[in-house]
């Protein structure tokens, strides 16, 4: 029974319509143009938790639903990231998340893919990093290419916008999140959106398992248990 309850509410997949735009409305319009093929290159940058990964995965998901060959690649410090992007030259949409982790070979490979798309391809290339291209510390020719396309900072949400984002996510899970719970979480928990959303997911599961309403005391128990 406990496992059954834990499986009731899977977390919604990243999508453009469940991203709270805040000050990123122009960026969302640009991503619509990327999906439509009106733009081909975009670089997104911003602090961890600002929503870069969400947006890249959302665009890839839309492209896949449109029967396009789409791929999302998450770079990580845990990988040596000796990526070979040449295997994706036939893709219609390529999203490379956290490009700062690419090693020398991976940087060359991404540089070659960019040139292929620019000169011969029709694909869309979306790349993200924590800072603007010139501050990445990657090879100069790749940085230059990343700066040739559209460059957008993904702005972090304000506290009020984070509350609305948590409430919207809670509704997608099937419950209303009391404002005192979201306010408490912002004061006492980690404040980046991925952690906030995962905490809402965990709170929902805890409520189902314990058959209790979602309240500040229940949230306190969850945070103390962590």
Secondary structure as UniProt FT lines:
FT   HELIX           2..6
FT   HELIX           16..18
FT   TURN            22..23
FT   HELIX           25..36
FT   STRAND          41..45
FT   TURN            48..49
FT   HELIX           52..65
FT   TURN            66..67
FT   STRAND          70..74
FT   TURN            77..78
FT   HELIX           85..88
FT   TURN            89..90
FT   STRAND          93..97
FT   HELIX           99..101
FT   HELIX           104..119
FT   STRAND          124..129
FT   HELIX           133..135
FT   HELIX           140..148
FT   STRAND          150..153
FT   HELIX           159..173
FT   HELIX           179..188
FT   HELIX           193..210
FT   HELIX           216..225
//
